Amino acid sequence: MGMEAALVRGSMHVALLGETSTQMALRDPDIRLMLRVRDDDNVAFAELVELYNHRLITVMHHLVGNAEEAEDLAQEAFLRVYRSRKRYHPRAKFSTWLFTIANNLALNTLRSRKRKPSVPLNLRDSGPLGPRPAEQLVQDRGKQPMQKMQQQELAALVREALETLNERQRVAVVLNKFEDMNYAEIAEVMDLSTKAVKSLLSRARDNLRLALKEYIYMDGEPLR
């Protein structure tokens, strides 16, 4: 309840750029839907769930490593959105607000099992975002036959490498690579500065390079 209240308090501040809720809604159709949800429009809420459910489950799966638990956490995130509807005032994109809730739920789950054996991320599975998530980090090097043959092996290497990252590095990488969020959006979700996010991703890439150099291209550059 404390986390939910904090999220609501944060959302009640109008955007720093001085935009009103109406101005933000003109730019973000999902904010328009959420404003309808605030007015008890259940059809609008169903539309938001339809738009984000698969994406949210996929991100949760990457973060907590368990498909069933990911579905439960996604449902809890939507429940918190609905419970907070009456006090909702946008200060960021709707997706940023939603993934802020998701991030907090995932981190609470990870920290609660900190002393238990870690659950491996099942990044081999195909997800609703399209290609197998692990293979999204394995970019084709000129479509060479040998590289295609090694695709599964490389996906396994990516999975193992991601498991070595700490919680915050993993969150930053998942949001950046699988949700295509930029530094500013990740900073908003994680309640960090943009500089801190850049540092997190830089350290995460350094860690990934140890396992993935000679194989993987990230951000269009060979990892050397």
C-alpha positions in Angstrom: 0.0 0.0 0.0 2.9 2.3 0.8 4.4 1.8 -2.7 1.0 2.4 -4.3 0.5 5.6 -2.4 4.0 6.8 -3.4 3.3 6.1 -7.1 0.0 8.0 -6.9 1.7 10.9 -5.2 4.3 11.0 -7.9 1.7 10.8 -10.7 -0.2 13.8 -9.2 2.6 16.2 -10.0 2.0 17.8 -13.4 4.9 17.3 -15.9 8.0 19.3 -15.2 7.7 20.9 -18.6 4.5 22.6 -17.5 2.2 20.4 -19.6 -1.4 19.9 -18.4 -3.1 16.6 -18.3 -5.1 17.6 -21.4 -1.9 18.5 -23.3 -0.2 15.2 -22.4 -3.4 13.3 -23.4 -3.3 14.8 -26.8 0.2 13.3 -27.4 -0.4 9.9 -25.7 -3.5 7.9 -26.6 -2.9 5.6 -23.7 -3.2 8.5 -21.3 -6.5 9.3 -22.8 -7.6 5.7 -22.1 -6.4 6.0 -18.5 -8.3 9.3 -18.0 -11.4 7.4 -19.1 -10.5 4.7 -16.6 -10.3 7.4 -14.0 -13.9 8.1 -14.9 -14.9 4.5 -14.3 -14.9 3.5 -17.9 -14.3 -0.3 -17.7 -14.1 -0.6 -21.5 -11.1 1.7 -21.5 -9.5 -0.4 -18.8 -10.0 -3.5 -20.8 -8.4 -1.8 -23.8 -5.3 -0.9 -21.7 -5.0 -4.5 -20.4 -5.3 -5.8 -23.9 -2.6 -3.4 -25.1 -0.1 -4.0 -22.4 -0.8 -7.5 -20.9 1.6 -9.5 -23.1 4.3 -6.9 -22.9 4.1 -6.7 -19.2 4.1 -10.4 -18.7 7.2 -10.7 -21.0 9.1 -8.1 -19.1 8.2 -9.6 -15.8 9.3 -13.0 -17.0 12.7 -11.6 -18.0 13.0 -10.1 -14.5 11.7 -12.8 -12.2 12.5 -15.9 -14.4 9.2 -17.6 -13.8 6.3 -17.5 -16.3 3.5 -18.2 -13.8 4.9 -15.7 -11.3 5.2 -13.2 -14.1 1.5 -13.5 -15.0 0.6 -13.0 -11.3 2.8 -9.9 -11.0 1.3 -8.5 -14.2 -2.2 -8.9 -12.8 -1.1 -7.2 -9.6 0.3 -4.3 -11.6 -3.0 -3.8 -13.4 -4.9 -4.1 -10.1 -2.8 -1.3 -8.7 -3.5 0.8 -11.7 -7.2 0.3 -11.3 -7.1 1.0 -7.6 -5.2 4.2 -8.2 -7.5 5.4 -11.0 -9.3 8.1 -9.0 -6.1 9.9 -8.1 -4.4 9.5 -11.5 -2.9 12.7 -13.0 -0.3 12.1 -15.8 3.2 13.4 -15.5 4.8 10.9 -17.9 3.8 8.5 -20.7 1.3 5.9 -19.5 3.7 3.1 -20.4 6.4 4.7 -18.2 4.0 4.9 -15.2 2.9 1.3 -15.7 6.4 -0.1 -16.0 7.4 1.9 -12.9 4.8 -0.1 -11.0 6.0 -3.3 -12.7 9.6 -2.6 -11.8 8.8 -2.1 -8.1 6.8 -5.3 -8.0 9.6 -7.3 -9.7 12.3 -5.9 -7.5 10.3 -6.7 -4.4 9.9 -10.2 -5.6 13.6 -10.7 -6.4 14.6 -9.2 -3.0 12.2 -11.5 -1.1 14.0 -14.5 -2.5 17.5 -13.1 -2.3 18.7 -15.9 0.0 17.1 -18.6 -2.1 18.7 -20.2 -5.2 18.3 -17.9 -8.2 15.8 -18.9 -10.9 17.3 -18.8 -14.4 15.8 -16.5 -16.9 14.0 -18.6 -19.6 15.1 -16.4 -22.5 14.8 -19.2 -25.0 11.1 -19.0 -25.1 9.3 -17.1 -27.8 7.5 -14.1 -26.4 4.7 -11.7 -27.5 7.3 -9.1 -28.4 8.3 -11.1 -31.5 11.5 -13.0 -31.9 13.0 -15.0 -29.0 14.1 -12.4 -26.6 17.6 -13.8 -26.2 18.1 -13.7 -29.9 17.2 -10.0 -30.0 20.7 -9.5 -28.5 22.2 -11.8 -31.1 22.2 -9.8 -34.3 22.9 -11.4 -37.6 26.4 -10.9 -38.8 25.8 -10.8 -42.6 23.5 -13.9 -42.5 26.5 -16.3 -42.6 25.4 -19.9 -42.4 27.8 -20.6 -39.5 26.2 -17.9 -37.5 22.7 -19.2 -38.1 23.9 -22.7 -36.9 25.1 -21.1 -33.7 22.0 -19.2 -32.9 20.7 -21.5 -30.1 24.2 -21.6 -28.6 24.4 -17.8 -28.6 21.0 -17.4 -27.1 22.1 -19.7 -24.2 25.2 -17.6 -23.7 23.1 -14.5 -23.6 20.8 -16.1 -21.0 23.7 -17.1 -18.8 25.3 -13.7 -19.1 22.1 -11.8 -18.1 21.9 -14.0 -15.0 25.2 -12.6 -13.8 23.9 -9.1 -13.7 22.7 -7.5 -10.5 19.0 -6.6 -10.1 19.3 -3.0 -11.3 21.6 -3.8 -14.2 19.2 -6.5 -15.3 16.2 -4.2 -15.1 18.0 -1.5 -17.2 19.0 -4.0 -19.9 15.6 -5.6 -20.1 13.8 -2.2 -20.4 16.4 -1.0 -22.9 16.6 -4.1 -25.1 13.2 -5.6 -24.9 11.0 -2.6 -24.3 13.1 -0.3 -26.4 13.1 2.4 -23.7 15.6 5.2 -23.9 17.8 6.4 -21.0 15.3 9.1 -19.9 12.4 6.6 -19.8 14.4 4.0 -17.9 15.5 6.7 -15.5 11.8 7.6 -14.9 10.9 3.9 -14.3 13.8 3.2 -12.0 13.7 6.6 -10.2 17.3 7.3 -11.2 19.1 10.1 -13.0 19.9 9.6 -16.7 23.6 9.6 -15.8 23.0 6.7 -13.4 21.1 4.7 -16.0 24.0 5.3 -18.5 26.4 4.1 -15.9 24.3 1.0 -15.1 24.0 0.0 -18.8 27.7 0.6 -19.3 28.6 -1.7 -16.4 26.0 -4.2 -17.7 27.6 -4.2 -21.1 31.0 -4.7 -19.7 29.8 -7.7 -17.8 28.0 -9.1 -20.9 31.2 -8.6 -23.0 33.0 -11.1 -20.8 30.7 -13.9 -22.0 29.7 -12.6 -25.4 32.7 -11.1 -27.0 33.6 -12.6 -30.4 30.0 -13.5 -30.9 27.5 -10.6 -30.3 26.9 -7.3 -31.8 25.2 -4.8 -29.5 24.2 -1.2 -30.6 25.6 -1.9 -34.0 29.2 -2.4 -32.7 31.2 -5.6 -32.2 31.9 -6.4 -28.6 35.7 -6.2 -28.3 
